[in-house]
Amino acid sequence: MKIGLIKPNFPNEKRVALLPEHIIDFENELIVENNFGEYMDIPNFEYENRNCIIKDRETILRECDVIFSLKLIQQVDYKFLRPGQMIIGWTHPSGSGAKFIKEQAIPKNLIIVDLDNIYPFIHYMQGKIDIGFLKPNFIWKNSYMAGFSSTMHAILAQGIVPNANTRVAILACGNVSQGAYAAISKFNPDIRLYYRKTMHEFKESIADFDIIINGIEMDNDIEHIVNNEEIKLLKSKCLLIDAAADAGRAIESTRYTSIDNPLYYENDVYFYVVNNSPSIFYRESSYIISQSFSKHIFKKNIKRFYALLK
């Protein structure tokens, strides 16, 4: 089948989801947007040498039944989407992509293959279908990079250099939190790790920390890891990094920030909630995601996703 790969036009997104070196014995025909690899200095002919076809963005959106966009398709492209198309990528249907699902996916019966880093699902006609052949955490290294990138970016944005006197709390022990730990530990601060079972201990000492890094993504927007009342208890000028980028759910009332404007200051606390932070280290991240997507998404016949709809 034909898969059209378009460049993500999400703000400040520089990751290239598929590198020519990883295109080996693919069962699908790839239609690649002109200058797809520009941020990695990859010319079109390198994709053509791998039997890819180069076309402009509008043609790909209009002609291909399957569209891959690393990040959420933006409103400027809505007019090109056709009923019944399959959209593959990080769409975040219950988070930042909720508007896209409501305004485009449902009315046009789009087949949304959301490559959630932990639990990928197909969202179709207001239902969810498990993708059994994709193992949970099949792209765990990107989650690790999210924790690493968010932490490095946030402390740079705040203009601080943590030291042995800096008290840090890291919430959870998953891939995101491991990346955050790898980043913050380089400064040798006083680090405490908390898990869901020990969250009560964190709450008891929440006012002691200079930096709090969340690596937990919530399943709903009712429960919160840190609520508004607890935010009021935080130390003055505390840096709260939501490395899981779960705005308004993990940390109550938080809102997304961007690579251009990564922090906002409110109630004497700094908040960081960038949902494409791995793009900061886009060369490293591009290799990670290309290696994984080539193996798990692009290599085998894309018809296997359609088979799950029956």
Contacts in CASP RR format, 6 or more apart in sequence:
PFRMAT RR
TARGET T0000
AUTHOR 0000-0000-0000
METHOD contacts of the structure
MODEL  1
MKIGLIKPNFPNEKRVALLPEHIIDFENELIVENNFGEYMDIPNFEYENR
NCIIKDRETILRECDVIFSLKLIQQVDYKFLRPGQMIIGWTHPSGSGAKF
IKEQAIPKNLIIVDLDNIYPFIHYMQGKIDIGFLKPNFIWKNSYMAGFSS
TMHAILAQGIVPNANTRVAILACGNVSQGAYAAISKFNPDIRLYYRKTMH
EFKESIADFDIIINGIEMDNDIEHIVNNEEIKLLKSKCLLIDAAADAGRA
IESTRYTSIDNPLYYENDVYFYVVNNSPSIFYRESSYIISQSFSKHIFKK
NIKRFYALLK
1 28 0 8 1.000
1 29 0 8 1.000
1 65 0 8 1.000
1 66 0 8 1.000
1 301 0 8 1.000
1 302 0 8 1.000
1 303 0 8 1.000
2 28 0 8 1.000
2 29 0 8 1.000
2 30 0 8 1.000
2 31 0 8 1.000
2 64 0 8 1.000
2 65 0 8 1.000
2 66 0 8 1.000
3 28 0 8 1.000
3 29 0 8 1.000
3 30 0 8 1.000
3 31 0 8 1.000
3 64 0 8 1.000
3 66 0 8 1.000
3 67 0 8 1.000
3 68 0 8 1.000
3 88 0 8 1.000
3 298 0 8 1.000
3 302 0 8 1.000
4 30 0 8 1.000
4 31 0 8 1.000
4 32 0 8 1.000
4 33 0 8 1.000
4 60 0 8 1.000
4 64 0 8 1.000
4 66 0 8 1.000
4 67 0 8 1.000
4 68 0 8 1.000
5 17 0 8 1.000
5 18 0 8 1.000
5 30 0 8 1.000
5 31 0 8 1.000
5 32 0 8 1.000
5 33 0 8 1.000
5 36 0 8 1.000
5 60 0 8 1.000
5 68 0 8 1.000
6 33 0 8 1.000
6 36 0 8 1.000
6 57 0 8 1.000
6 60 0 8 1.000
6 61 0 8 1.000
6 67 0 8 1.000
6 68 0 8 1.000
6 69 0 8 1.000
6 77 0 8 1.000
7 33 0 8 1.000
7 35 0 8 1.000
7 36 0 8 1.000
7 37 0 8 1.000
7 38 0 8 1.000
7 57 0 8 1.000
8 15 0 8 1.000
8 17 0 8 1.000
8 69 0 8 1.000
8 70 0 8 1.000
8 71 0 8 1.000
9 74 0 8 1.000
9 76 0 8 1.000
9 77 0 8 1.000
10 70 0 8 1.000
10 71 0 8 1.000
10 72 0 8 1.000
10 74 0 8 1.000
10 276 0 8 1.000
11 258 0 8 1.000
11 259 0 8 1.000
11 260 0 8 1.000
12 258 0 8 1.000
12 259 0 8 1.000
12 260 0 8 1.000
12 276 0 8 1.000
12 279 0 8 1.000
13 70 0 8 1.000
13 71 0 8 1.000
13 276 0 8 1.000
13 279 0 8 1.000
14 39 0 8 1.000
14 279 0 8 1.000
14 282 0 8 1.000
15 39 0 8 1.000
15 70 0 8 1.000
15 276 0 8 1.000
15 278 0 8 1.000
15 279 0 8 1.000
15 282 0 8 1.000
15 285 0 8 1.000
15 286 0 8 1.000
15 289 0 8 1.000
16 36 0 8 1.000
16 37 0 8 1.000
16 39 0 8 1.000
16 40 0 8 1.000
16 42 0 8 1.000
16 282 0 8 1.000
16 286 0 8 1.000
16 290 0 8 1.000
17 68 0 8 1.000
17 70 0 8 1.000
17 286 0 8 1.000
17 289 0 8 1.000
17 290 0 8 1.000
17 293 0 8 1.000
18 30 0 8 1.000
18 32 0 8 1.000
18 36 0 8 1.000
18 290 0 8 1.000
18 293 0 8 1.000
18 294 0 8 1.000
18 298 0 8 1.000
19 40 0 8 1.000
19 42 0 8 1.000
19 286 0 8 1.000
19 287 0 8 1.000
19 290 0 8 1.000
20 42 0 8 1.000
20 46 0 8 1.000
20 47 0 8 1.000
20 49 0 8 1.000
20 50 0 8 1.000
22 290 0 8 1.000
22 291 0 8 1.000
22 294 0 8 1.000
22 295 0 8 1.000
23 30 0 8 1.000
23 47 0 8 1.000
23 50 0 8 1.000
23 51 0 8 1.000
23 52 0 8 1.000
23 294 0 8 1.000
23 298 0 8 1.000
24 294 0 8 1.000
24 299 0 8 1.000
25 299 0 8 1.000
26 294 0 8 1.000
26 298 0 8 1.000
26 299 0 8 1.000
27 299 0 8 1.000
27 300 0 8 1.000
27 301 0 8 1.000
28 298 0 8 1.000
28 299 0 8 1.000
28 300 0 8 1.000
28 301 0 8 1.000
28 302 0 8 1.000
29 51 0 8 1.000
29 53 0 8 1.000
30 47 0 8 1.000
30 50 0 8 1.000
30 51 0 8 1.000
30 52 0 8 1.000
30 53 0 8 1.000
30 298 0 8 1.000
31 52 0 8 1.000
31 53 0 8 1.000
31 54 0 8 1.000
31 55 0 8 1.000
31 60 0 8 1.000
31 63 0 8 1.000
31 64 0 8 1.000
32 44 0 8 1.000
32 47 0 8 1.000
32 52 0 8 1.000
32 53 0 8 1.000
32 54 0 8 1.000
32 55 0 8 1.000
33 54 0 8 1.000
33 55 0 8 1.000
33 56 0 8 1.000
33 57 0 8 1.000
33 60 0 8 1.000
34 44 0 8 1.000
34 54 0 8 1.000
34 55 0 8 1.000
34 56 0 8 1.000
34 57 0 8 1.000
35 44 0 8 1.000
36 42 0 8 1.000
36 44 0 8 1.000
36 47 0 8 1.000
36 54 0 8 1.000
37 47 0 8 1.000
39 282 0 8 1.000
39 286 0 8 1.000
40 282 0 8 1.000
40 283 0 8 1.000
40 286 0 8 1.000
44 54 0 8 1.000
47 54 0 8 1.000
48 54 0 8 1.000
55 63 0 8 1.000
57 77 0 8 1.000
58 80 0 8 1.000
60 67 0 8 1.000
61 67 0 8 1.000
61 77 0 8 1.000
61 80 0 8 1.000
61 81 0 8 1.000
62 80 0 8 1.000
62 82 0 8 1.000
64 85 0 8 1.000
65 84 0 8 1.000
65 85 0 8 1.000
65 86 0 8 1.000
66 85 0 8 1.000
66 86 0 8 1.000
66 88 0 8 1.000
66 302 0 8 1.000
67 73 0 8 1.000
67 81 0 8 1.000
67 85 0 8 1.000
67 86 0 8 1.000
67 87 0 8 1.000
67 88 0 8 1.000
68 88 0 8 1.000
68 89 0 8 1.000
68 297 0 8 1.000
68 298 0 8 1.000
69 87 0 8 1.000
69 88 0 8 1.000
69 89 0 8 1.000
70 89 0 8 1.000
70 90 0 8 1.000
70 289 0 8 1.000
71 89 0 8 1.000
71 90 0 8 1.000
71 276 0 8 1.000
72 90 0 8 1.000
72 91 0 8 1.000
72 92 0 8 1.000
72 96 0 8 1.000
72 97 0 8 1.000
72 100 0 8 1.000
73 81 0 8 1.000
73 87 0 8 1.000
73 91 0 8 1.000
73 100 0 8 1.000
73 104 0 8 1.000
78 103 0 8 1.000
78 104 0 8 1.000
81 87 0 8 1.000
81 104 0 8 1.000
81 108 0 8 1.000
81 110 0 8 1.000
82 108 0 8 1.000
83 108 0 8 1.000
83 109 0 8 1.000
83 110 0 8 1.000
84 108 0 8 1.000
84 109 0 8 1.000
84 110 0 8 1.000
84 111 0 8 1.000
85 108 0 8 1.000
85 110 0 8 1.000
85 111 0 8 1.000
86 110 0 8 1.000
86 111 0 8 1.000
86 112 0 8 1.000
86 113 0 8 1.000
86 302 0 8 1.000
86 305 0 8 1.000
86 306 0 8 1.000
87 105 0 8 1.000
87 110 0 8 1.000
87 111 0 8 1.000
87 112 0 8 1.000
87 113 0 8 1.000
88 113 0 8 1.000
88 115 0 8 1.000
88 297 0 8 1.000
88 305 0 8 1.000
89 113 0 8 1.000
89 114 0 8 1.000
89 115 0 8 1.000
90 114 0 8 1.000
90 115 0 8 1.000
90 116 0 8 1.000
91 97 0 8 1.000
91 100 0 8 1.000
91 101 0 8 1.000
91 112 0 8 1.000
91 114 0 8 1.000
91 123 0 8 1.000
92 98 0 8 1.000
92 114 0 8 1.000
92 116 0 8 1.000
92 275 0 8 1.000
93 100 0 8 1.000
93 101 0 8 1.000
93 105 0 8 1.000
93 112 0 8 1.000
93 114 0 8 1.000
93 123 0 8 1.000
95 247 0 8 1.000
95 249 0 8 1.000
96 247 0 8 1.000
96 256 0 8 1.000
96 275 0 8 1.000
101 112 0 8 1.000
101 123 0 8 1.000
104 110 0 8 1.000
105 112 0 8 1.000
105 123 0 8 1.000
106 125 0 8 1.000
106 126 0 8 1.000
109 124 0 8 1.000
109 125 0 8 1.000
110 124 0 8 1.000
111 122 0 8 1.000
111 124 0 8 1.000
111 305 0 8 1.000
111 306 0 8 1.000
111 309 0 8 1.000
112 122 0 8 1.000
112 123 0 8 1.000
112 124 0 8 1.000
113 120 0 8 1.000
113 122 0 8 1.000
113 131 0 8 1.000
113 305 0 8 1.000
114 120 0 8 1.000
114 121 0 8 1.000
114 122 0 8 1.000
114 123 0 8 1.000
115 134 0 8 1.000
115 139 0 8 1.000
115 293 0 8 1.000
115 297 0 8 1.000
117 137 0 8 1.000
117 139 0 8 1.000
117 140 0 8 1.000
117 142 0 8 1.000
117 143 0 8 1.000
117 175 0 8 1.000
118 136 0 8 1.000
118 137 0 8 1.000
118 143 0 8 1.000
118 217 0 8 1.000
119 136 0 8 1.000
120 131 0 8 1.000
120 134 0 8 1.000
120 138 0 8 1.000
121 128 0 8 1.000
121 129 0 8 1.000
121 130 0 8 1.000
121 131 0 8 1.000
122 128 0 8 1.000
122 129 0 8 1.000
122 131 0 8 1.000
122 305 0 8 1.000
122 308 0 8 1.000
122 309 0 8 1.000
123 129 0 8 1.000
124 309 0 8 1.000
129 308 0 8 1.000
129 309 0 8 1.000
131 305 0 8 1.000
131 308 0 8 1.000
132 308 0 8 1.000
133 304 0 8 1.000
134 296 0 8 1.000
137 143 0 8 1.000
137 175 0 8 1.000
138 292 0 8 1.000
138 296 0 8 1.000
139 288 0 8 1.000
139 289 0 8 1.000
139 292 0 8 1.000
139 293 0 8 1.000
139 296 0 8 1.000
140 175 0 8 1.000
141 175 0 8 1.000
141 288 0 8 1.000
141 292 0 8 1.000
142 278 0 8 1.000
142 285 0 8 1.000
142 288 0 8 1.000
142 289 0 8 1.000
142 292 0 8 1.000
143 174 0 8 1.000
143 175 0 8 1.000
143 176 0 8 1.000
144 175 0 8 1.000
144 176 0 8 1.000
144 178 0 8 1.000
144 179 0 8 1.000
144 182 0 8 1.000
145 179 0 8 1.000
145 278 0 8 1.000
145 281 0 8 1.000
145 284 0 8 1.000
145 285 0 8 1.000
145 288 0 8 1.000
146 176 0 8 1.000
146 179 0 8 1.000
146 243 0 8 1.000
146 244 0 8 1.000
146 245 0 8 1.000
146 277 0 8 1.000
146 278 0 8 1.000
147 176 0 8 1.000
147 177 0 8 1.000
147 178 0 8 1.000
147 179 0 8 1.000
147 180 0 8 1.000
147 183 0 8 1.000
147 213 0 8 1.000
147 215 0 8 1.000
147 243 0 8 1.000
147 277 0 8 1.000
148 179 0 8 1.000
148 180 0 8 1.000
148 182 0 8 1.000
148 183 0 8 1.000
148 281 0 8 1.000
149 183 0 8 1.000
149 277 0 8 1.000
149 278 0 8 1.000
149 279 0 8 1.000
149 280 0 8 1.000
149 281 0 8 1.000
149 285 0 8 1.000
150 180 0 8 1.000
150 213 0 8 1.000
150 241 0 8 1.000
150 242 0 8 1.000
150 243 0 8 1.000
150 245 0 8 1.000
150 272 0 8 1.000
150 274 0 8 1.000
150 277 0 8 1.000
151 179 0 8 1.000
151 180 0 8 1.000
151 183 0 8 1.000
151 184 0 8 1.000
151 213 0 8 1.000
151 241 0 8 1.000
151 243 0 8 1.000
152 183 0 8 1.000
152 280 0 8 1.000
153 259 0 8 1.000
153 262 0 8 1.000
153 272 0 8 1.000
153 274 0 8 1.000
153 277 0 8 1.000
153 280 0 8 1.000
154 239 0 8 1.000
154 241 0 8 1.000
154 262 0 8 1.000
154 263 0 8 1.000
154 270 0 8 1.000
154 272 0 8 1.000
155 161 0 8 1.000
155 162 0 8 1.000
155 184 0 8 1.000
155 211 0 8 1.000
155 239 0 8 1.000
157 262 0 8 1.000
157 263 0 8 1.000
157 272 0 8 1.000
158 239 0 8 1.000
158 263 0 8 1.000
158 270 0 8 1.000
160 166 0 8 1.000
160 239 0 8 1.000
161 187 0 8 1.000
162 168 0 8 1.000
162 184 0 8 1.000
162 187 0 8 1.000
162 189 0 8 1.000
162 210 0 8 1.000
162 211 0 8 1.000
163 187 0 8 1.000
163 188 0 8 1.000
163 189 0 8 1.000
164 188 0 8 1.000
164 189 0 8 1.000
164 190 0 8 1.000
165 189 0 8 1.000
165 190 0 8 1.000
166 187 0 8 1.000
166 189 0 8 1.000
166 190 0 8 1.000
166 210 0 8 1.000
166 211 0 8 1.000
167 189 0 8 1.000
167 190 0 8 1.000
167 192 0 8 1.000
167 208 0 8 1.000
167 209 0 8 1.000
167 210 0 8 1.000
167 211 0 8 1.000
168 184 0 8 1.000
168 189 0 8 1.000
168 190 0 8 1.000
168 191 0 8 1.000
168 192 0 8 1.000
168 209 0 8 1.000
168 210 0 8 1.000
168 211 0 8 1.000
168 212 0 8 1.000
168 213 0 8 1.000
169 191 0 8 1.000
169 192 0 8 1.000
169 193 0 8 1.000
169 194 0 8 1.000
169 202 0 8 1.000
169 206 0 8 1.000
169 209 0 8 1.000
169 211 0 8 1.000
169 212 0 8 1.000
169 213 0 8 1.000
170 177 0 8 1.000
170 180 0 8 1.000
170 181 0 8 1.000
170 184 0 8 1.000
170 191 0 8 1.000
170 192 0 8 1.000
170 193 0 8 1.000
170 194 0 8 1.000
170 213 0 8 1.000
170 215 0 8 1.000
171 177 0 8 1.000
171 194 0 8 1.000
171 199 0 8 1.000
171 202 0 8 1.000
171 212 0 8 1.000
171 213 0 8 1.000
171 214 0 8 1.000
171 215 0 8 1.000
171 216 0 8 1.000
171 225 0 8 1.000
172 194 0 8 1.000
172 195 0 8 1.000
172 196 0 8 1.000
172 214 0 8 1.000
172 215 0 8 1.000
172 216 0 8 1.000
173 193 0 8 1.000
173 195 0 8 1.000
174 215 0 8 1.000
176 215 0 8 1.000
176 217 0 8 1.000
176 243 0 8 1.000
176 244 0 8 1.000
177 193 0 8 1.000
177 213 0 8 1.000
177 215 0 8 1.000
177 243 0 8 1.000
179 243 0 8 1.000
180 213 0 8 1.000
180 215 0 8 1.000
180 241 0 8 1.000
180 243 0 8 1.000
181 191 0 8 1.000
181 193 0 8 1.000
184 191 0 8 1.000
184 211 0 8 1.000
184 213 0 8 1.000
185 191 0 8 1.000
189 210 0 8 1.000
189 211 0 8 1.000
192 202 0 8 1.000
192 205 0 8 1.000
192 209 0 8 1.000
194 201 0 8 1.000
194 202 0 8 1.000
196 216 0 8 1.000
199 225 0 8 1.000
203 230 0 8 1.000
206 212 0 8 1.000
206 226 0 8 1.000
206 230 0 8 1.000
206 233 0 8 1.000
206 234 0 8 1.000
207 233 0 8 1.000
207 234 0 8 1.000
207 235 0 8 1.000
208 235 0 8 1.000
209 234 0 8 1.000
209 235 0 8 1.000
209 238 0 8 1.000
210 235 0 8 1.000
210 237 0 8 1.000
210 238 0 8 1.000
210 239 0 8 1.000
211 238 0 8 1.000
211 239 0 8 1.000
211 240 0 8 1.000
211 241 0 8 1.000
212 226 0 8 1.000
212 234 0 8 1.000
212 238 0 8 1.000
212 239 0 8 1.000
212 240 0 8 1.000
212 241 0 8 1.000
213 241 0 8 1.000
213 243 0 8 1.000
214 225 0 8 1.000
214 226 0 8 1.000
214 240 0 8 1.000
214 241 0 8 1.000
214 242 0 8 1.000
214 243 0 8 1.000
214 244 0 8 1.000
214 246 0 8 1.000
214 250 0 8 1.000
214 251 0 8 1.000
215 242 0 8 1.000
215 243 0 8 1.000
215 244 0 8 1.000
215 250 0 8 1.000
216 225 0 8 1.000
216 244 0 8 1.000
216 246 0 8 1.000
216 250 0 8 1.000
217 244 0 8 1.000
217 246 0 8 1.000
217 249 0 8 1.000
217 250 0 8 1.000
218 224 0 8 1.000
218 225 0 8 1.000
218 246 0 8 1.000
218 249 0 8 1.000
218 250 0 8 1.000
220 249 0 8 1.000
221 248 0 8 1.000
221 249 0 8 1.000
224 248 0 8 1.000
224 249 0 8 1.000
224 250 0 8 1.000
224 251 0 8 1.000
224 252 0 8 1.000
225 250 0 8 1.000
225 251 0 8 1.000
226 240 0 8 1.000
226 250 0 8 1.000
226 251 0 8 1.000
226 252 0 8 1.000
227 252 0 8 1.000
228 252 0 8 1.000
228 253 0 8 1.000
231 240 0 8 1.000
231 251 0 8 1.000
231 252 0 8 1.000
231 253 0 8 1.000
231 267 0 8 1.000
231 269 0 8 1.000
232 267 0 8 1.000
234 240 0 8 1.000
234 268 0 8 1.000
234 269 0 8 1.000
236 268 0 8 1.000
237 268 0 8 1.000
237 269 0 8 1.000
237 270 0 8 1.000
238 268 0 8 1.000
238 269 0 8 1.000
238 270 0 8 1.000
239 269 0 8 1.000
239 270 0 8 1.000
239 272 0 8 1.000
240 251 0 8 1.000
240 254 0 8 1.000
240 269 0 8 1.000
240 270 0 8 1.000
240 271 0 8 1.000
240 272 0 8 1.000
241 272 0 8 1.000
242 250 0 8 1.000
242 251 0 8 1.000
242 254 0 8 1.000
242 271 0 8 1.000
242 272 0 8 1.000
242 273 0 8 1.000
243 277 0 8 1.000
244 250 0 8 1.000
245 256 0 8 1.000
245 273 0 8 1.000
245 274 0 8 1.000
245 275 0 8 1.000
245 277 0 8 1.000
247 254 0 8 1.000
247 255 0 8 1.000
247 256 0 8 1.000
247 273 0 8 1.000
247 275 0 8 1.000
248 254 0 8 1.000
248 255 0 8 1.000
251 271 0 8 1.000
251 273 0 8 1.000
254 271 0 8 1.000
254 273 0 8 1.000
255 264 0 8 1.000
255 273 0 8 1.000
256 273 0 8 1.000
256 274 0 8 1.000
256 275 0 8 1.000
257 263 0 8 1.000
257 264 0 8 1.000
257 271 0 8 1.000
257 272 0 8 1.000
257 273 0 8 1.000
257 274 0 8 1.000
258 274 0 8 1.000
259 274 0 8 1.000
259 276 0 8 1.000
259 277 0 8 1.000
259 279 0 8 1.000
259 280 0 8 1.000
262 272 0 8 1.000
262 274 0 8 1.000
263 270 0 8 1.000
263 271 0 8 1.000
263 272 0 8 1.000
264 270 0 8 1.000
264 271 0 8 1.000
265 271 0 8 1.000
278 285 0 8 1.000
279 285 0 8 1.000
END
